[in-house]
Structure formats: structure tokens, C-alpha cells
Amino acid sequence: MDADRGAGTVTSTDVTVVLVVGAGPTGLVLACDLARRGIAVRIVDRSPAPPRTSRAKGPNPRSLEILDDLGVAEAVLAAGSAPLPMLKYRDRAPVARADPWAGSAPSPDAAYDRAWLVAQWRLEEILRARLAGYGVRVELGRKVVGLTQSPDAPAEAGAGAEDGPEADADADADAEASRVVVTFAEDRRGEEAVLRARYVVGCDGAHSSVRKLLGIGFEGTTREDQVMVCGDVELAEDALDRGLWHQWFDEDGAVMLCPIPGTRTGWWFQAGPERDGRGRPLAPTADGFRRLLAHHTGLPGQALTRAELLSTYRVNVRMADRFRSGQVFLAGDAAHVHAIAGGLGMNTGIQDAFNLGWKLGEVLAGRADPELLDTYEEERLPVAARTLDLTSERLRATLEAIRRPGGGLDSAITADTTGLGVGYRWSSLAADRTHLDASTHPDAGSHPDAHTHPDRTHPATVTHPTGAPLTADEGPQAGDRAPDAPCTDAATGAGTRLHRVFAGPRTTVLGFGSGSAAVLDEVAATYGGTSVRTCRVYAADEDRGENRAGEQSQEQSQEQGEEQSADRHEGRTGAEAGPPGCAVIDAEGHAAAAYGTGASARADASAGGAASGARTGTIVVVRPDHHVGLRVPADDARSVREYLRRLHGTGHSAARPPEQSSERSPDRFPDMVDAVRKG
């Protein structure tokens, strides 16, 4: 790592728990997730003003689920529009029309069935506003020029959501224990600032200063022959139908115009560049855009009245050698850049942030061992590798399609680009009972490397990070995205859905069948709702008996959770116990179908349930990022206990075990990544 640089006078040394570098969608999602957990987070960006870009056109269905969890999905939907049908032209004449989303619709297990068009700068505005609600604002004009880590720093005590009065008393000691020193560039007065942080996350784009200062390689290719010019433009009113995405593909180039939602005359402009006499691409200009518009579309160049945010895009496919160095992580474009086809660049970054945020939160709260942070790279690096291959393949398919009249950008869109199938079946957090015995049981000293057990890296497990369709009785496997399902709040009778139950910074333990009650009671008693909530899922015809003491309505759970978050943020520590659990009724059987519990539910009903003594059922542990961690029969309380212990410690009254170094070797996963790519 480079030493601190800069010739100015050090004027301040600030301290924070997590520093996020880069205030694009990736950094903002991470900062929001940490802030709602009560973690002291700061976010900086080198730009003197909030950056604007016209390339990313919006979140895909999986990212919409994440934004929903963060409480901003409604604002994003209101600021954007559904994706538009595509009208394709050849030699200025319309030749084909396509609507890749015509056959899709929301399903019980996925409320969002398509991507959403919204300007990236508008999405960032919404996320900045959400972050400001937690009292955190983006610090602009702060360029990172130095990073050093203190390898001999003492292990830090728990911080953030579970800090008590002792944390304030030990502030000076904590500052000394901070492991990363970040130096910013000189300001206008020739002065520089230094900030100490326990963890730093580089979300600062493809040209990441953080990655470069860490000395992490960024291997890949840049295709100089695959070039596109982009910008936001305004067209004369009524120049084109704003209900369509217009695409002209000719032998000598292309122009694509998509309406920018929320504007009256704004359009996203993408085109093949003008070229000089030697065939070299020319830099984009407003006049150049007018010439391209007139040449390909037949519209007069004067119809383009304004052009801004002009840029040149070259196909760039690269991935960092590793996503972590000590206490510093990489996420988003700082870790991987993709071909533009399929729109997965921004979305993969958002999903990186959602994976990392809860893990940092649990470690900093003192509930989880630092080794949990190893699973960020373990899970996200193979997904990034697979995404690079997927987007490159989609680009090849699109370039082939547009050679023929009627081909267009619809060739880039497949079920894989929704993000809904991305999972982590190979992960050490994707637990089955055998794996729990080997890796998390207190007596497992003979298996120090159990998380690399061959069963975890078998091709059958690793080859499909985008998942595969599941039968009704099979349900999701550990590592898969947890399905959604409409249901009814058992206390109020109001409609809700499972993803609403999952929302917020906690793990959720779902209980299906009468036999799950004992496990849910144990979990509620152990964790008290601080980091784990329980939810009993009743079948429509299941006898509920009297309302169980630990069950609350969704409204009560949400209100208590928000009060708890506010208490942590404002330094109040008297409301540590959150909602222990809730209950929902699976009125139409969608939850049972989605989680493959129909067979046990039918057996439970036919045996007379609890009345007959046949206490059957299923327990599903859903991680805070909506992925299944564990799915076991309801009589396997031990597996549930051990799995939750790994993620959240032994409960809200337990002492934290001592921390240990957890930096991952950079060459730990090459075989797994190759297997994922070949899959």
C-alpha cells in the first residue's frame, strides 16, 4: 500500500467507524444500510458537486427489492417509468417493434418483474435524501490520496448499534485502535485532512483511487473498436413518440433515443461515434450529435436543442484480483466493470453493498466474529466473474442481432438480467446440517478449513450463481434468494408479504407447521429481536389457538424497529430489545409453495397437528440480505442454534469472543471462480 501523500499541513484527524469512498448508487446503498443499523458512517466523493451520468438506466428487479428494503422503492418508482417498447428502424424506416417485457408480470414470489427506467442522478438524489434522514450527508470534494493500515493495531471492541456509555468513555482508545488512516488531497488553502476508520469501502468507480492505493490488480480488456458516445439531450417537443425507445441500426452506425422519465423533452442519447478520415472515433459534441441525428433518423439536426453530460464509452471488462485487503473492501465498479449490455453494472454494485452492509453491521455490533467479513469476497467475487461473462455474451448477441434489420437492444435482455436468480449455494454461509457440524459446532476443532469442504465447491453446487427453477415441493436451497409471498398479518388481518417481514436490518427465522413453535420461542428468548426476528407462517386452515405471546402485528414490529433505530442513532441505549416476532397467515398457500413446505403442512393437517402430538414443520433462516441461510426440519433446533450463533453470536446478553485477523488470501477462490464461469 502507498504511504500517505500530500504536501499540505495536516489540520485535523477525524475518526469514524466506516468510511465509504464514492457516492454513486453502490456507496449510497451501503451508507444507508449502515446508518440504519446505528453504525457511525461517513461517505465522501471526489466530485465538487453530486455527479451526474446518463449511462445506467435504472434498477433491475433484484435491486428494486433492495431499494424496497431500504424504504425508497416507492420514490424510485414514482420518479421513473416502466421500460418502454422498442421501435427499431433501418434506413430511417421502422422495421420492427419489440416489447421484451410483454409476457412478464409480477408473481407471488417476486413483486418486481422488470427493470425500472430512472435517471441515475435521480436515483442518487433519492438515496442521498434517505441517508440525510439518518443524519449523514455526502462530503463532496474529498479526494483520497493516501491509505495506510496499522497491522499491529489492537483488536477493536464492538462498535455501532450495540455501543453503550463505555464506548464514549473509550473514544480516544478506539481512535488509536482504528486500523485505516485515510489522507485527503489538499484543499484550496493548501491543507490536507486525515481521517481514521476501522473499515474503508472503496465504491469509487472503475478508476478507483482506493483500489490503486491498495495495489490490487484490475485485469481485463478494453475494446477500443467497440465505442459509443452518450449524453442527455433535449429534443423539440413532439419530435418523437415518448412512449417508445427508438433505435436506428444502419450499416454505417446507430442512434438510440430513450425518453428520460420525469422530463418533458429529455432523452438519453447513445450512438456510434463520428470518425475522422483514418477511422478514429471523434469526441462527442452537441453539433456531432445533431449530425448523427440527421444522418440516421431523418429528423433535422435542429430538433436536438440541447446536449449535456457528453461522454465516450468503450467496452471495458475488468475485475479486481480480490475484493478485500485487510480492513479495506472494494464494491461496485471499483471491483468489477462490465459490458453495458443487460444493464448489470450499477445493479451488481447495489447488490455488493447489500451483501457487505449487514456483515459489517454484525461484526461492528460485536455479535459476529470478524471472519464473517471473509464471506463478502467468497460470495460476491464469483458472482462478479459470472456477470462479466454474462454481459459479454449478451453484448455479442446484441451486436450480432443488429446486423440484421429488426435486431435491437431486446437481445440483451434475458431472465438472467433480472438478478432474481443470483444466489450463493457454494458459500460457507449456505448451511446444511453436515456443514454446520464441520464448520460452526464448538467441537469442530479437527476441521479448521471446513468452509472449503469439497461439498461446498462441487460443480453441482457452484455452476449456477443465477440459480435454477425449483419445483413446488423442493423450495429454495441454502444460498438462494428467499422468495416473496403474499400473506395476511395474523394480528390485524391486513395484507402483507414476506419481503415486508424481512425488511430491516435483521435476520428472520420463519416457522412453518406446528412443530416450529418451540424453535421460534427459543430464538425469540435468546435474541429478543435485537438482531433476529421470528415469524410464524400459519396455513389457512391451521388452528392458531390463542395468539402467542411473542407474535406481533407487522405494524407493531415496524414501529418498534424504527424506534429502536432512532434510539441507536441518537445515542439512547434503553430500547435495545426489538420486536421478538410476528405471525402471518398463508391464506392462498403461496408461502408454502415458494418454500417447499407444502408436504409437511399437509402431513401436519392430516395428523391433526398439535392435538395429535404429531408436531411437524420446517424452519427457514433468512439472512438480512434476503438469502436463505438454513432450511431444516422443525425438530432440528441444534442446527438453527449453531447457524444463528455464527451470524449473531449467542444472544443479546452474551459476551463477544475476541477478534482475530481475518484477511483472506488473494488466491483462495480461483478454482471456484473458474467453475462458476464454466457453468
N, C-alpha and C positions, 0 to 999 in steps of 0.2 A: 504494500500500500504506500502511496505517496505520503510524504510528510506534509504538514500544514504549509500552505504557501501564502504569500501576500506580504507587501512591504509596509502596510499601514500599521498604526498603533492599535493594539487590542484595547477596545474601550469597554467591553462587557463580556462576562461569561455567564450565560444563562443555562438553566437546567430544565430538561423536560424528560418525560418517560419515553415517549416515542416521537421521533421526528419523521414526518412524511415529506419527501422531496418530490415536488411535482404535483400541480393542482389540476390535472386533467381528470377524466372520469375515474380512472383507477385510484389515484391518490385521494380524491374526494370521497369515494365509496369507503375506502379504508379508514379515513379520518372520521367519517360519520359513524362507522361501526365501532371504532374505539371510543369515540366520545360518548356514545350512548351507554357504554359499559362503565363510564366514570373514569376512564384512563386519561391521564394528562397527555394530550397530543397537541403537537404544533405542525402546521403544514406550510411549506414555503414554495415559491415558484420564482424562477429567474426572470420572468416577464414583468415589465413595469406596470402592466395592466392585464386584466383577465384575458388569456389568449383566446383567439377565435380561429376556427378551422371549418372547412366545408367538406372534409373527406368522409368522416364517419356519419352515416345517415340515421343511426338510431339503434336502440337495444333490441336484441333478439328475445324470443320467449323466455329463455332461462334468465337473462339479465333483467327482464321485466319482473320475474318472481323475486329477484334480489332487491330490486328497487321497491317492490311492494313491501317486503320485509322491513325496509328502511323507512317506510311511510311516505314515499314520494311518487309511487306509481300513478296515482290519480292525477297529480300535477303534470307528470310526463305525458300521460295520455291526452290530457286537455291541451297541452302545448303542441302536440303533434297530430298526425293523422295515420290512418291505416295505409299500408303500402298500396300503391296505385297500379292499375292495369298498365301494361306496356304496349305502346303503339310503335311498330318498327317500320322503317322506311328503307327504300332502295332507290337511288337516283331521284330523290326528292318525293317519291310517290309512296304512300302507305301500302305495305305488302302483307302485314300480319299483325295480329293483336294477341296478346297472351296475358293471362292472369294466373301466375303460379299459385295463388292462394285461393283460387275459386273453389277448390274441393275441400278446403280445410275449415274447421270450426272448433271452438272451444270444446273440450271433452271433460268428463268428470275428473280425470286425473291431471288435467292441465288447463288452467283457466285462460292461458295465453297461447294462441295457436299460430301467431305470426309475429314477425318483427314489427316495429313501430317507427314511422318516419318522424324524426325530430332533429332539429339542428343541434350539433354537438355543443355549441356555445350556449344554447338554451338549456340543454340538459345540465351543463355545468352550473348555470345560474340557479337552477332548482336545487342542486346538491349543495351549492355554497349557502343558499338560504337555509337549508336543513341543518347544515353544520353550524351556522350562526346561531340557530336556536339552542345549541348546546354551549354557546359562549365561545366558540372557536372560529376565528376568521383567517383567511388565507393571507400570509405575509408575502407581499409582492416585491419584486426587485431584489430578491435574495439569491445570489448565485453561489453554489457550493464550489469552493476551490481547494478544500483540504479535508481529509478524513484520516484520523488515526484511531486505533483501538488500543486499549490497555489490557494486554493479555494477562497481567498479574493482578488485575482489579479483583477485590473480594466479591464473592457471590452476593448478588443483591437480594435484599429482603423483598417480600411480596409488596406490590405497589398497585395503586389504582383503585379498583372497585372495592377492595376489602381493607384499604388503609384506614387505620384508626388514628387517635390522637398521637400515638407513639411515632407515627410517620412524620408529623410536623416537627416533633422534637428532634428527630434524627435527620432532618433535611440536609444538614451540612455533611453528615456521613454518607447519605445517599448520593450527594453530588460527587463525593470522592469515589464512590463505587460505580458511577456511570462509566460505561465502558467505551463509548464512542465520542470523540471530540471532533466537531464539525466547524470548519472555518469558512466564513463567507467572504466574498470579494469586497474590496474597498468600496465605501460609499462616496458620495460627491465630496465629502470632506477629507477623503484620503484615509478614512478609518475603517477598520475591519472589525467584525464581531465573531465571537466564538460561542458555540453552544455545545453543552454536554447532553448526551442522551443515552439511555440504556439500550434502545434499539433504534436503528435508522432503516427506513424502507425507501429505496430508490424507485420512484414512479415517474421518472423524468425523461421518458421517451427514448427513441432509438439512439439518440446521441447522448445518452445518459452520462452526466458527469460522475455520478456515484459509481456506475459500473467501471468507468475508466480509472477512477481513483483506486478502486479495488484491484485493478489489474486483471479483471475477468475477461476472458476471450469472448468474442461475439462472431462466431464463424458463420459463414453462409455466402450467398451470392447476391449481387446487384446486377439486374439485366438492363444494360444501357440501351438495348434495342427495343425494350418494352416501356414506352414513355407515354405519359398522359399529362395534359395541362388541365388545371382545375381552378374554379373560382365561384364566388357568389355573384350573380348578375341580376339585373332588373331588366325586364322586357316590357315593351309598350303593352298597355292593358289590352286584353283580347287578342294578343299576338298568337297565342296558342291556348288550347284547351287545358285548363289547370287540373282537370280530373284524370290526366294521363301522364305517364312517364314516357317522353318522346325519345326515340333512339334511331339515329340515322347511321347506317353502316354501309360505306361505299368501298370500292376497290382502293381508293386513294386516301382513306381516312374515315373519321367518325366524329359525330357530335351527339351528346346525350344531355337532355334537359329535363330535370325533375323539379316540380314546384316545391319551394321551401314552405312547410306548414307555418301558419301564423303570420304569413306575409301576404300582401295583395298582389305584388308584382315580382316577388323574389323567386329565383330559380337557382338550383345547383347546376353548374355548367361543367361538363367534362368532355374532353375532345382529344383526338390525336393532334400532336403539335404541328405548327407550321415548320418547314425545314428550309435550310439555306441551300445554295447551289451544290453543296457537297453532301447533302442529305442529312446534315446535323440538325437536331431539334433546336428551334428558337425559343427563347424565353417568352413566357406568356405576357401579353399586353392587352389592354382593352381594345385597341384597334385590331390586333391579331384575332381576338375573339369575334369581332364583327366580321372580319373577312371569312373566318371559318363558318360562322353562322350563315352568311350569304351563300357561300360555296356549297354547303351540304344541304341546307334546308330550303333555300329559295326565298327565305324572308329577307327583307332589306337589312343591311348592316345597321342602319339607324334604329332598328327595332330594339337593339340592345342599348339601353340608355345609361347603364352604369355597370361597372365591374370592380370587384374588390376581393381581397384575400386570395390573390392570384398565386399559384404555386405550380411546380412541376413535380409529378410523381413518377418515380421509377420503381419497377417491381423489385422489391427487396425482401429476401427470405433469409433470416438470420436467427440464431438462438444463442443465448449465453451458455457458457460451459457449465455453470452452476448458478443457482438462484440464491445462494447464501454464502457469506463469508463472515464467520464469527457472529457478531450481533447486528450485521447489516444484511438486508434482504433486497432482492430485485423483484419487481412486479410489472406487468403490462409490457409496453413496448421496450422498456429498459431491459427486459428479459427475453423478449421474442418479438420479431416483426414478421408479418405475413403478407402474402399476396392479397390484393384488395378484394378479390372475388369471394363472395359469400358473406362479406361484412363481419368477419370474426375478430378483427384486430382489437377494437375497443371492447368488444364483448368478452374476449378471453381475458383482458386485463381486469375488467369488473369482477369476473369470476375468480381470478387470482386473489383480488383484495378480499373477497368474501370468504375464501378459504383461509387466508392468513389472519384475518381480523380476530376471529374467535379464539384462535390458538394463542395469539399474543395476549388476548384478554385473560384467558385462563391461567397462563404462566405468570403474568404480572399480578394477578389477584392472589397468587400463592396457592392455588388449588391444584395445578398440574405441574409435573416436572418439566424442566426445560427441554427434555427430549421430545416432547410433543411438537416443538417447533421443527424438528427434523422432518416431520411428515408433510410440511408445506412443499418442499422440493420433491419429496418422494411422490407426492400426488400430482403436483402441477407440472413438473418437468416433462413427464411422459405425455400429458395432455397437450402441452405446447408443441411437442415434437409431432404428435399426430395431427394437430391443427395446421402446422406448417405444410405437411403433406397433403392434407385435405384441401386447403386453399390453393395450393399449387396445382392440384389435379383439377379443381373447379375452374381455375384460370385457363388451363389447357383446353378444357371442354368448351369454355366460352369463346376463346379465340378460334377454335375450330368451327363453332356454330355460326359466328358472324361472317365467316367467309361465304356463307350461302344466304341468299335472300330469305328473309324471315327469321334468321337467327338473332338472338339478343341476350340481354343480361339474365333472362329467366333461366338460362343454362347453368348459372352459378348457384341456383337455389335448390337445395335438397333437404331431406329430413334431417341430415346431419348438421345443417347450418342453424337449426333451431337451438342447439345447445341442450335440449332436454334429455338427450341420451348420454351425456357425459357423466362418467362415474369413475370410481376408484376401486374396482374389485381386487386389484393387486396390492392395495395399501395394507400396511400393518395395522391400520385402524379399521379395516374391514374384517371384523372378528367373527369367527365361528368358535365353537367350544374347544376344538382341538388347538386352535391358535391361541385362545385365551390361556389354556393350560400351559402352553410353551412360552408365552411372552409376558403375561401380566400376573400370573399367580405368584404369591410371595415365595414359594418354594422352587421357583423355576431357575435356580442358580446354575443348573447344568446346561442352560440354553441361552448364553449371553447374546447370541446373534439370531434369536428365534424369529425376528421380524424379516429375515432373509431366508426363511424356511422355503424349500423348493415348492411347497404347495402354494406359496404366495406369488411365485413367479412362473408358474406353469403356463405355457401358451394358452391353454383353455381359459385361464383367468385373465391374462394380460392382453390378449389380442384385440379386445373391443372396448376402448375407453368410451366409445359412443354407445355402448350397450347393445341390447337386442330385445325384440319384443318378448313379453312374458305372458304366459298363459294365466288364466284367471286364478287357478289354484296354486300357481308357482309363486307369484308375488315377487317383489324386488329382492335381490341378493344384497348382502352386506357390501357397501361401497356405492350402490346405485343411488340415483336421485330418489328421494322419498316422494311417492305420488301424492297429489292432492285428491280431495274427495269432498263433495258437498255433504253436509250433515246438519243436524239440528242441535242447538245448545240445549242440553238436558235441563238446565235450571230455568231458562227463560222461554224456550220454545222458538227462539229466533233462528233464522237460517244462518249458517256459518260454513266454514270449510276447514279442512285440516291444516292448510298452509296458514290460515289465520291463527290456529292453535300454535303452530310452530313459531310464529312471528315473535321477534325479540331475541335478546342475547342469552338464550338458554337452550340446553338440550331438552328434548321431550321424550318421555317414556310412554308409549301407547300400550294400553292393555285391552286385548280382545278376549272375550269369554270370561266366564265366572271365575276361572282359576287364576286370573291375573290380579285379582283384588289384593291378595296378600303381598305380592311383589310391589304393587303400586303403593300400598300403605308403608312398606319398609322404605322405599325410595323417598316418599314424602317426609317420613320421620327423620331420615338421615340427612337430607339436603335442605328441607324446609323451604324449597322454592328459590333459594339464592342462585343456584346455577342450573338446577334441574327441575323441570315441572313434570307432572304426571297428567295423563288424560285417559280416562276410561271410555272406550268406544263400545256402546251398547248396540246390539242388534235391535231391529224394530220391534220384534215380538219378545224380547228378553225381559224377564221380570227384574226391575230395578230395585224392588223393595223400598225401604226408606232411603232418602237422599243421604249419601255417605258424607261423613263429616269433612273429608278432605276435598270434596268436589265443590267448585265454584262455577259461576257463570263466566262466559268469556268476557263480559263487560267488567265484572269484578276483578278477574285476573289481569286484564289490560290496565285498569285503573291503578291497581296495586303495583304493577310493574312500572308504570310511568312515575308513580310517586317515589318508588324505590330509586329509579334512575335519577330523578331530580334531587333526592336526598344525597346521593353519592356525589353528584355534580357540585352541589353547594356545600359539601363538606359535612353534612349531617350523617351520623352513623347509627341512629337509633332504629332505622327501618330496614335492617339487613335481611330479615325474613320476607321473602316474596310469596306469591301465591303458590300453595303446595300442589294444586291440581284443579282440573276441571273434568267435565263429562260431556260427551256428545252422543247423540243417537244417530246411528247409521240407517236412517229411515228407508232408503232405497237400496241399501246393500252395496253402494259404490266403494266404501272404505274396505269392506271385506273382500270385494273383488280385486281392488287395487293391491291389497297387501296379501292376497292369497290365503286368507283366514277363513274362507267360506266353509271348508271341510270341517274345521274344528268347531265352528259355530253351529253347524248342522248337527254334529255329534253331541255338542253341549245341549242343544234343544231337545234332541231325541232322547237323551238320557235324563231329561228332567232337570238339568242344570244343577245348581247347588242343592236343591231339595233332595236329589237322589244320591248326593255325595260324589257324583262324577264331575269334578272341578277341572274342566279342560280350558284351553285358551292359548294365546300367543302373546309374547312381549316383543315389541319393536322399539329399539332405541334409535331416535332420530337426532343426529348431530345438529348444532346450531346453524350449519350451512345447508340444512335440508338434505342431507345424505344419510342413508341407513348405515348405522354403525354395527348393529347387532339385531338378529332376529332369532328367537329361541322359543321353545315351548314354555308355557307359564310356570311349569314346575322347576325350571332351571334358574332359580333365584341367584345361585352362585355365579353364573356367567354374567348376569346383569350387574351384580355387585362388583365383580372384578373389572368389568368394562368401564363402568362409571368411575371407579376408583382411578383408572388410568387417565380419564379425561378431566375429572373434577375433584380428585382427592377422596378422602374418606368421609367428608361431610363438613358442615359449616362450623363445627366445634373442634375439628381436628387440627393438630399442628402440621405445618408444612414440612416435608422432608428436605434435607439440604440439597441445594442446587449443585449440578455438576456441569462441566463443559460439554457442549453438545454439537460442536461444529462438525459438519458432515464432510467426509472425504469426497473430493470432486469426481472421483471415478467410480462411485458406488453403484450407479444405475445404468451403465451403458448397455448391458445385455437386455435389461428390461425395456429401455427406450427402443432398441432395435426391434424387439418383439412386438411392441405396440405399433411401430411404424409398419412392420410387415403385415400386421393384422388388418 
